[in-house]
């Protein structure tokens, strides 16, 4: 265990605060005061007043309780801290689902130390399901311990994925899936990357793979999967996340990499991982 990690009692206080703030953000979700809905990166990438209001609630709570911590939020919050800890916030992951009233949207809150997520909370507000983890303990869902599957063969694996908002990127992702689909049991796409990662952690999916995701989409989920006994890696240069149980990991990585090479006709660039 990293010697610079906060003590167990401090980790629990951080986790409790993240859980409390996720519940406060969930109240914003439930009010459904979407206000004006605007596009962000593309016409299909939407942001509502709920996104902004939920992020403000979380940020204000952190500033009151932890004024020295840094904060990175999807909706443009960037506060440089001095404590060495940074909160990573997605106040409404699955905005399109939320606007359509389609289940699968969540609050995602992580706390990282030197780039390592040490606390993860994902609150599936569409189903009132709270996933949580800290680096020195197990992962839970509504208080019950969870764990990844023991799947060993990709041909019997249920694979989750997602798609980017930019149309040409979606087209490339679809080509990759044509190579992956014949090699897996089936594929699911829910529309909330944070929830998908928690589905891996709780054994509802055997594996997950997506490109085009941001750090705030995955940071909490990585912490939860790792605490649930799984393997999860984020590659920031490629904006790619892969996750599975340890017995499936090598096969998942090799198969996804090969599918990307075949469809892209070039070797993938080297990239760092988190």
N, C-alpha and C positions, 0 to 999 in steps of 0.2 A: 504494500500500500504506500502511496506517495506520502513522504514525511511532511509535506507542506499542506496536506489536507486538513480542513477544520476537524476538531474533535467530534466524536460521535454525537454528543449532546448538541453541539452547534449545528451539525448537519441536520439533526431533527428539527431544530428551530427554523432553519432555512426551509426545510420541506414543509413544515406547518404553515409558514408564511406564504409559500407558493400555493399551497392548497387553498388557503383562505382567499388569496387574491384571485385565484381561478374561479372560486364561487362568486365573488363580487362581479367579475366579468360576465359570468353566466347570467346574473340578474339583468345585465344590460342586454344580453341576447334575448331573454324572455320578454322584455318590453317591446321588442320588434319595432323600434322607432328607426326605420332604415333611412329616413330622410332622403336626400338626393343621392342617387347611385351614379357613380362615374367610372369610366374606364381608366385603367392604369397603363400597363405596358402595351396592351392591345385592347381592341374593342370587346374581347371576350374575358379579359381580366378585370374584374369589377371590385370596387371598394364602396362601402356604404358608411353611413353615419355610425352604425353599430360598431364597425371596425375601429373607427377613430375614438368613439366614446369608451369602448372596452379597453383600448390601449391606455387612454388617459387615466382610467380608474386604476389599472395595474401599476402604471408608472407613479402615480401619486402615492399609492400605498408603499411602494418600494422606497420612494424618497423620504417618506415619513419614518419608516422603520430602519432603513439601511442607507443613510445619506451618502456614504462613501463608496457604495457599489456602482459599477457601471451598468448601463442599460442599452440594449440594442433591440429596437422594436420594428416590426414590419412596416408600420405606418409612420416612418420617418423619425422615430425617437432614437437619438444617439447621444448618450451621456457618458463621458469618460470619467471613470471612478479612480480611486486611489487605494482601494482595499485589496485589489487583485482578483475580485469576483465580478463577473458580469452576468446580468440577467438577460436572457434571450427570449423575446416574446412574440408569439403570433396570437393576436387577440381574437381572431375569428378565422380559423383554418377551415376552408370549405365555404367561402362566401357565396359562391354560386348556388351550392346546395341550400344554404340558409335562405337565400332570396326566393328560391323556388319552394321552400318548405319541404325539401327532400332530406331525410335523415342522413347523418354523417357530417356534422360540423362540430368544431371544438375550440377550446382555449388551450394553447400550448405554452408552457412556461418552463424554461431550463435555467439552471445556474451553472456557469462554467468557470473553471480555474485553469489558467494557462491553456485555454482552448479545449480542455477536457470537461465534458458535461458531468457534473457531480450530483446534480439534482434534476429530476425530470417529473413534470406533472402534465398530464393531458386529460382534460375534462371534456368528455363527449357529452355536450349539453343537450344534444338531440335525444339521448337515451338516459341521461342522468347517471353516467358511468365514469367514475374517477379512477384513472390509472396514475400510479405514483411510484417513485423509486429514489433511493439515494445510493451512492456508490459503494457504501460499506454494508449494504443490506439487500434483501430480496425485493422483487417488484410485486405490487398488489393491484387488484382491480376491485373497487368497492370493499376494500379491507381483506380480500381473499388472495392468498398467494397465487401467482401465475408463473407459467414456464413455457418455453418454446417446445415445439414438437421434436420427436426423435426421428423424423423422416430422413432416410438415407439415400433415396433415389429420386432424382428430379422428375422422372417419368410419372411418379405418383404424387408429386408435390402440387399443392394449390398455390399459385403465384399471384401476388398482388402487384399492381402497377398504377401509373398515372400518366397524364399527358400535359405537355406544356401549353401555354396560351398562344404562342406564335405559330402560325399555320404551317410554315415550311418545316419547323422543328417537329410538329405533330406528324407530318408526312414521313419524316425519317424515323420517328418512333414507331409508327405503324409498320414500316418495313422490318424493323428489328423484331417486332412481335410476330410477324409472319414466320420468322425463323425459330422463335421461342415456343410458339403455341403447339407445334407438333411434338415438342419434347417435354411437355408438362401435363399434369392431369387436367388443369384448366386455369383460366386467368380471371381475376376479379379487379374491378376498378370502382372505388367508392367515392372519390372526389375530395378526400381529406387525407393528405400524406401522414399527418400526425396520428390519426386514428388507425390508418393502415399499419403503421409501425407497431402500434399497441396490439393490433390483431395478430401480428407475428409473435409479440411477447407473450400473448395469452393463448397461443396455439390455434387460433382461428384461421390463420394463414401459415403455410410452411415457409414462405419466403416472400420478399418484396424487392422490387427493383424499379427505380425511376430516375430519369435525367431531367434537368431543368429546374431542380428544387433549390431553395435557398436555405441558409443555415437555420433561420427561425422555423422553417418547416420541419426540420429533422432533429434539432438538438435535444429536445426533451425525449423524443422517441428513441434516440440512440441510448440515452441513459437507462430507459425502461427496459429495452431489449437486452442490454448487457447485464442488468440486474436480474433478468429472467433467465439467464443462462445462455443467451444467444450471442451471435456475432453481428455487428453492424458497423459499417464504415461509410463515411461521407468524403467524397472527393471534391473539394471546392473549385478546382479549376474546371472540371467537367460538370460541376453541379449534379453529381450522380450519387445516389445512395443505394446500397445493397445491404440486405439483412436476411438472416435465416438462423436455424439451429446449427450448432457446430458440426454435426454429422453431414450436413448438406452443403456447407459453405464452399468448399473447394470446387465442387461440381457446379454450383450456381455461378461462381465467378468465371470459371472457364467457359461455361456455356454462353453467358451474357457477353463476355468479351469477344468470343468467336462470332456471335450473331452481329455484333456491332461492326467488327472488321469486315465481314462478308457484305453487309449492306452499305458500308461507308467506303469500301475499296481502298482503305489505307489503315495503317497501324494507328491505334489510339495514342494520343499524346501522353507522356508521363505525367503523373499528378501526385500531389501530396494527399494524405488521408487524415481523417480525424476520427 
